[in-house]
Amino acid sequence: MVAGQSSGSRPLRVAVADDAVLLREGIGQILRAGGVDVVASVDTAEQLLAVVASDDAIDAVVLDIRMPPTHTDEGLAALERLRASGSPVGVLLLSMYTNAVYAIRAMSAGSGTGYLLKDRVADADALVNAVRTVASGGSVVDPEVVQLLVAARSTEATVESLSTRERDVLRLMAEGRSNVGIAGALHVSLRTVESHIGHIMAKLGVEDSAEGHRRVLAVLRFLGRDS
């Protein structure tokens, strides 16, 4: 699938929310340059929720975690409200800081969710691809956040049950890499990656589920927070 395109022939339809006007406009310009249709640009989570409620053709939203009125967790709260309502819209959260608690809370919302540091916005391809990933139901976690979370859990029994290479594969899964992307990053065959993932799922006790997103469940289990 071409970056910035929906599963059909039309461009992805995305709404952006950030109270910093320059950043919000910058994100919009990057997405448009990547072929994304930015259908709304607002400065609060409440406005974003209203946009999503009035337009069921929106594929994804990009929003800051900290916005008015309290500048604490408005973006996360909006994500949780969307999931509680059953909305399948992809959600890409942006943060100025590496916050493990926020990252785990975001991942706990399930598939179609991403958590990136705002520094990553400067990488246009990374931003557009992250939006594409969450819009298609995938998950993305900023590499810096993944490293923090893996380090924080490195002494737990669940982690000790995984080999070094299996931890590498799981880290790349958490970053939103496909099996092909993981194979390229680790310089191994696709079959080897698939074998590692099978071992990871077995060791972490993640079973096949029609309703669950196995990759998300595996990452959550790895981080010590069952979905």
C-alpha positions as a LaTeX table, in Angstrom:
\begin{tabular}{lrrr}
\hline
Residue & $x$ (\AA) & $y$ (\AA) & $z$ (\AA) \\
\hline
Met1 & 0.00 & 0.00 & 0.00 \\
Val2 & 1.34 & 3.46 & $-0.88$ \\
Ala3 & 2.08 & 5.73 & 2.09 \\
Gly4 & $-0.82$ & 8.04 & 2.72 \\
Gln5 & $-3.39$ & 5.93 & 0.87 \\
Ser6 & $-6.39$ & 4.12 & 2.32 \\
Ser7 & $-7.21$ & 0.53 & 1.47 \\
Gly8 & $-9.37$ & 1.86 & $-1.35$ \\
Ser9 & $-8.53$ & 4.39 & $-4.06$ \\
Arg10 & $-9.06$ & 7.54 & $-2.00$ \\
Pro11 & $-6.42$ & 9.21 & 0.20 \\
Leu12 & $-6.49$ & 8.65 & 3.95 \\
Arg13 & $-8.76$ & 11.15 & 5.70 \\
Val14 & $-7.11$ & 12.45 & 8.86 \\
Ala15 & $-7.91$ & 15.01 & 11.58 \\
Val16 & $-5.18$ & 16.77 & 13.57 \\
Ala17 & $-5.42$ & 18.23 & 17.08 \\
Asp18 & $-2.70$ & 20.26 & 18.83 \\
Asp19 & $-2.96$ & 23.54 & 20.70 \\
Ala20 & 0.39 & 24.69 & 19.25 \\
Val21 & $-0.65$ & 26.32 & 15.96 \\
Leu22 & 2.74 & 26.09 & 14.25 \\
Leu23 & 3.14 & 22.39 & 15.07 \\
Arg24 & $-0.42$ & 21.64 & 14.04 \\
Glu25 & 0.05 & 23.38 & 10.71 \\
Gly26 & 3.42 & 21.72 & 10.21 \\
Ile27 & 1.91 & 18.28 & 10.76 \\
Gly28 & $-0.85$ & 19.12 & 8.30 \\
Gln29 & 1.63 & 20.19 & 5.64 \\
Ile30 & 3.69 & 17.01 & 6.05 \\
Leu31 & 0.61 & 14.80 & 5.80 \\
Arg32 & $-0.71$ & 16.62 & 2.74 \\
Ala33 & 2.69 & 16.32 & 1.06 \\
Gly34 & 2.45 & 12.58 & 1.76 \\
Gly35 & $-0.88$ & 12.32 & $-0.03$ \\
Val36 & $-3.08$ & 12.46 & 3.08 \\
Asp37 & $-6.32$ & 14.43 & 3.12 \\
Val38 & $-6.30$ & 16.53 & 6.31 \\
Val39 & $-10.02$ & 17.10 & 6.84 \\
Ala40 & $-9.85$ & 19.00 & 10.15 \\
Ser41 & $-7.29$ & 20.89 & 12.24 \\
Val42 & $-8.35$ & 21.79 & 15.79 \\
Asp43 & $-6.76$ & 22.80 & 19.08 \\
Thr44 & $-8.54$ & 20.69 & 21.72 \\
Ala45 & $-9.36$ & 17.03 & 22.26 \\
Glu46 & $-13.05$ & 17.86 & 22.65 \\
Gln47 & $-13.12$ & 19.49 & 19.23 \\
Leu48 & $-11.40$ & 16.45 & 17.76 \\
Leu49 & $-13.96$ & 14.09 & 19.30 \\
Ala50 & $-16.74$ & 16.23 & 17.84 \\
Val51 & $-15.14$ & 16.02 & 14.39 \\
Val52 & $-14.86$ & 12.22 & 14.58 \\
Ala53 & $-18.45$ & 11.92 & 15.80 \\
Ser54 & $-19.71$ & 13.97 & 12.85 \\
Asp55 & $-17.63$ & 12.27 & 10.15 \\
Asp56 & $-17.56$ & 8.47 & 10.09 \\
Ala57 & $-15.24$ & 8.44 & 7.07 \\
Ile58 & $-12.20$ & 9.65 & 9.03 \\
Asp59 & $-9.46$ & 7.01 & 8.93 \\
Ala60 & $-7.13$ & 8.35 & 11.62 \\
Val61 & $-6.45$ & 11.21 & 14.00 \\
Val62 & $-3.17$ & 12.74 & 15.14 \\
Leu63 & $-3.29$ & 14.46 & 18.50 \\
Asp64 & $-1.11$ & 15.81 & 21.26 \\
Ile65 & $-1.35$ & 14.07 & 24.62 \\
Arg66 & $-1.30$ & 17.30 & 26.63 \\
Met67 & $-3.85$ & 19.88 & 25.52 \\
Pro68 & $-6.26$ & 22.38 & 27.09 \\
Pro69 & $-7.80$ & 22.71 & 29.54 \\
Thr70 & $-5.42$ & 20.96 & 31.98 \\
His71 & $-2.46$ & 20.08 & 29.72 \\
Thr72 & $-2.15$ & 16.64 & 31.34 \\
Asp73 & $-3.65$ & 13.66 & 29.52 \\
Glu74 & $-6.41$ & 15.03 & 27.30 \\
Gly75 & $-5.16$ & 13.13 & 24.26 \\
Leu76 & $-5.06$ & 9.82 & 26.10 \\
Ala77 & $-8.52$ & 10.44 & 27.53 \\
Ala78 & $-9.79$ & 11.13 & 24.01 \\
Leu79 & $-8.26$ & 7.86 & 22.79 \\
Glu80 & $-9.95$ & 5.95 & 25.61 \\
Arg81 & $-13.30$ & 7.58 & 24.88 \\
Leu82 & $-13.02$ & 6.65 & 21.21 \\
Arg83 & $-12.27$ & 3.03 & 22.06 \\
Ala84 & $-15.03$ & 2.91 & 24.68 \\
Ser85 & $-17.49$ & 4.07 & 22.03 \\
Gly86 & $-16.31$ & 1.36 & 19.65 \\
Ser87 & $-14.68$ & 3.73 & 17.18 \\
Pro88 & $-12.16$ & 1.96 & 14.91 \\
Val89 & $-10.43$ & 5.20 & 13.89 \\
Gly90 & $-6.64$ & 5.02 & 14.04 \\
Val91 & $-5.11$ & 7.21 & 16.76 \\
Leu92 & $-1.55$ & 8.55 & 16.67 \\
Leu93 & $-0.60$ & 10.26 & 19.93 \\
Leu94 & 2.27 & 12.75 & 20.06 \\
Ser95 & 4.28 & 13.64 & 23.15 \\
Met96 & 7.16 & 15.95 & 24.00 \\
Tyr97 & 8.44 & 13.48 & 26.58 \\
Thr98 & 9.41 & 9.80 & 26.91 \\
Asn99 & 6.73 & 8.69 & 29.37 \\
Ala100 & 6.48 & 4.94 & 30.06 \\
Val101 & 3.17 & 5.24 & 31.92 \\
Tyr102 & 1.55 & 7.13 & 29.06 \\
Ala103 & 2.95 & 4.68 & 26.49 \\
Ile104 & 1.60 & 1.63 & 28.31 \\
Arg105 & $-1.75$ & 3.35 & 28.78 \\
Ala106 & $-1.88$ & 4.11 & 25.06 \\
Met107 & $-0.95$ & 0.55 & 24.09 \\
Ser108 & $-3.62$ & $-0.78$ & 26.44 \\
Ala109 & $-6.24$ & 0.78 & 24.18 \\
Gly110 & $-5.53$ & $-1.97$ & 21.67 \\
Ser111 & $-4.76$ & $-2.01$ & 17.97 \\
Gly112 & $-4.85$ & 1.00 & 15.69 \\
Thr113 & $-2.87$ & 3.06 & 18.19 \\
Gly114 & 0.47 & 4.85 & 18.00 \\
Tyr115 & 2.68 & 6.79 & 20.41 \\
Leu116 & 5.45 & 8.97 & 18.95 \\
Leu117 & 7.71 & 11.65 & 20.34 \\
Lys118 & 7.20 & 15.03 & 18.70 \\
Asp119 & 10.83 & 15.02 & 17.57 \\
Arg120 & 9.80 & 12.27 & 15.15 \\
Val121 & 7.54 & 14.73 & 13.32 \\
Ala122 & 10.63 & 16.13 & 11.60 \\
Asp123 & 10.91 & 12.80 & 9.76 \\
Ala124 & 8.13 & 13.19 & 7.21 \\
Asp125 & 8.21 & 9.58 & 6.03 \\
Ala126 & 8.09 & 8.27 & 9.61 \\
Leu127 & 5.06 & 10.44 & 10.42 \\
Val128 & 3.11 & 9.51 & 7.27 \\
Asn129 & 3.93 & 5.83 & 7.69 \\
Ala130 & 2.87 & 5.92 & 11.35 \\
Val131 & $-0.47$ & 7.43 & 10.36 \\
Arg132 & $-0.89$ & 4.80 & 7.67 \\
Thr133 & $-0.08$ & 2.06 & 10.18 \\
Val134 & $-2.64$ & 3.10 & 12.80 \\
Ala135 & $-5.26$ & 3.74 & 10.12 \\
Ser136 & $-4.87$ & 0.12 & 8.98 \\
Gly137 & $-5.21$ & $-1.20$ & 12.55 \\
Gly138 & $-1.51$ & $-1.54$ & 13.33 \\
Ser139 & 0.40 & $-0.23$ & 16.32 \\
Val140 & 3.42 & 2.06 & 16.55 \\
Val141 & 5.57 & 2.95 & 19.56 \\
Asp142 & 8.45 & 5.40 & 19.37 \\
Pro143 & 11.81 & 3.56 & 19.41 \\
Glu144 & 13.04 & 5.65 & 22.35 \\
Val145 & 9.98 & 4.72 & 24.38 \\
Val146 & 10.40 & 1.05 & 23.48 \\
Gln147 & 13.99 & 1.11 & 24.72 \\
Leu148 & 12.86 & 2.68 & 28.01 \\
Leu149 & 10.12 & 0.13 & 28.53 \\
Val150 & 12.31 & $-2.84$ & 27.64 \\
Ala151 & 15.01 & $-1.64$ & 30.03 \\
Ala152 & 12.45 & $-1.15$ & 32.80 \\
Arg153 & 11.21 & $-4.74$ & 32.40 \\
Ser154 & 14.54 & $-6.42$ & 31.71 \\
Thr155 & 14.66 & $-8.30$ & 35.02 \\
Glu156 & 11.15 & $-9.74$ & 34.96 \\
Ala157 & 10.53 & $-13.46$ & 34.51 \\
Thr158 & 8.54 & $-12.97$ & 31.31 \\
Val159 & 11.49 & $-11.22$ & 29.75 \\
Glu160 & 13.96 & $-13.81$ & 30.96 \\
Ser161 & 11.96 & $-16.47$ & 29.14 \\
Leu162 & 12.80 & $-14.81$ & 25.82 \\
Ser163 & 16.10 & $-15.12$ & 24.01 \\
Thr164 & 18.09 & $-12.03$ & 23.08 \\
Arg165 & 16.98 & $-12.33$ & 19.46 \\
Glu166 & 13.34 & $-12.82$ & 20.48 \\
Arg167 & 13.54 & $-9.62$ & 22.54 \\
Asp168 & 14.96 & $-7.85$ & 19.48 \\
Val169 & 12.05 & $-9.10$ & 17.37 \\
Leu170 & 9.50 & $-8.03$ & 19.98 \\
Arg171 & 11.09 & $-4.58$ & 20.27 \\
Leu172 & 10.75 & $-4.12$ & 16.52 \\
Met173 & 7.16 & $-5.37$ & 16.66 \\
Ala174 & 6.43 & $-2.69$ & 19.25 \\
Glu175 & 7.86 & $-0.09$ & 16.88 \\
Gly176 & 5.26 & $-1.13$ & 14.33 \\
Arg177 & 7.59 & $-3.02$ & 11.96 \\
Ser178 & 6.10 & $-5.62$ & 9.67 \\
Asn179 & 7.63 & $-9.10$ & 9.48 \\
Val180 & 9.44 & $-8.02$ & 6.33 \\
Gly181 & 10.71 & $-4.89$ & 8.09 \\
Ile182 & 11.93 & $-6.93$ & 11.05 \\
Ala183 & 13.74 & $-9.35$ & 8.74 \\
Gly184 & 15.48 & $-6.43$ & 7.05 \\
Ala185 & 16.47 & $-4.77$ & 10.30 \\
Leu186 & 17.93 & $-7.97$ & 11.75 \\
His187 & 19.36 & $-9.26$ & 8.46 \\
Val188 & 17.57 & $-12.59$ & 8.72 \\
Ser189 & 15.07 & $-14.42$ & 6.55 \\
Leu190 & 11.32 & $-13.87$ & 6.72 \\
Arg191 & 10.89 & $-17.51$ & 7.77 \\
Thr192 & 13.28 & $-16.93$ & 10.69 \\
Val193 & 11.26 & $-13.91$ & 11.83 \\
Glu194 & 8.03 & $-15.89$ & 11.63 \\
Ser195 & 9.63 & $-18.66$ & 13.70 \\
His196 & 10.78 & $-16.17$ & 16.35 \\
Ile197 & 7.31 & $-14.62$ & 16.54 \\
Gly198 & 5.76 & $-18.05$ & 16.99 \\
His199 & 8.14 & $-18.74$ & 19.89 \\
Ile200 & 7.41 & $-15.31$ & 21.42 \\
Met201 & 3.65 & $-15.87$ & 21.30 \\
Ala202 & 4.04 & $-19.29$ & 22.90 \\
Lys203 & 6.37 & $-18.12$ & 25.68 \\
Leu204 & 4.21 & $-15.10$ & 26.53 \\
Gly205 & 1.01 & $-17.14$ & 26.42 \\
Val206 & $-0.62$ & $-15.12$ & 23.64 \\
Glu207 & $-3.18$ & $-17.31$ & 21.91 \\
Asp208 & $-4.94$ & $-16.88$ & 18.59 \\
Ser209 & $-7.98$ & $-14.65$ & 18.93 \\
Ala210 & $-10.52$ & $-13.40$ & 16.43 \\
Glu211 & $-11.00$ & $-10.28$ & 18.51 \\
Gly212 & $-7.51$ & $-9.59$ & 19.83 \\
His213 & $-4.56$ & $-8.10$ & 18.02 \\
Arg214 & $-1.82$ & $-10.65$ & 18.74 \\
Arg215 & 1.11 & $-8.31$ & 18.20 \\
Val216 & $-0.36$ & $-5.73$ & 20.58 \\
Leu217 & $-1.16$ & $-8.42$ & 23.13 \\
Ala218 & 2.40 & $-9.73$ & 22.95 \\
Val219 & 3.91 & $-6.29$ & 23.48 \\
Leu220 & 1.58 & $-5.61$ & 26.41 \\
Arg221 & 2.43 & $-8.95$ & 27.98 \\
Phe222 & 6.12 & $-8.16$ & 27.51 \\
Leu223 & 5.68 & $-4.80$ & 29.21 \\
Gly224 & 3.83 & $-6.40$ & 32.12 \\
Arg225 & 0.36 & $-5.05$ & 31.35 \\
Asp226 & $-2.24$ & $-7.48$ & 29.98 \\
Ser227 & $-4.83$ & $-6.01$ & 27.68 \\
\hline
\end{tabular}
